[in-house]
Amino acid sequence: MTAADVLDEKTTLANNLASVQQHILHAKSKFDAVQTVSLCVVSKAQSADRIRAVYEAGHTTFGENYLQEALNKQEQLRDCAIAWHFIGPIQSNKTQPIARHFDWVHSVDRLKIAQRLSDARPPELPPLNICLQVNISHETSKSGASGEELLQLALSIKQLPHLHLRGLMAIPAPCEDFNAQRDQFRQVRQLFEQLNQQGLLLDTLSIGMSGDFAAAIAEGSTLVRIGTAIFGARPTRPPSTD
């Protein structure tokens, strides 16, 4: 890639980031959303150079799905003040490096994983921010606790010493109809509200991706996870060693 190509790509990524940020503001205005909406840029399968370009455009929060890939990029970007979010499925034998190298974990769906994350979190680091993943569409291919399990799971995790339970995360079944998207996100919001009625003081609703974040914001999302709208179509990822 020539120097001109690198500059063009940086410009494109910066423009895409600005466009997404503007669309978030537009959705907030259109649906009279009063909550603050943060953006987590999903950078799985993207190179460290492309992440750096988005970082240099002013964004500092990135989400990764695959542990070893993420650790490699963290090493290359150690000079950048990035807040790293782990948003992929968690295997028990990966909890220690996740607890040590991430600021947030969005995909906790069972107590065993939470306990291992808490045990592995270094005491010199602040508590690890946690979202509970809920499988709202009951898809067997997706991780996530059921709505019926959430309260007991949340109450148990709240007691773990090195975790900070922040809220819920969900990835509803893909759907192009806006009203249907809202219906799915509404179910997550209602679970979120029910937990807060039990005194859990949650503040994060991690819902909404490139194809449905407007509907998520309309239903109360406080954090949207967007990759394709910024980086473009995701490149083919080599077989995982995670």
Secondary structure, DSSP 8 states (H G I E B T S, - for coil): --HHHHHHHHHHHHHHHHHHHHHHHHHHHHTT--S--EEEEE-TT--HHHHHHHHHTT--EEEES-HHHHHHHHHHTTTS--EEEE-S---GGGHHHHHHH-SEEEEE-SHHHHHHHHHHS-TTS--EEEEEEB-TT--TTS--B-TTTHHHHHHHHHT-TTEEEEEEE--------HHHHHHHHHHHHHHHHHHHHTT----EEE---TTTHHHHHHTT-SEEEE-HHHH-S---------
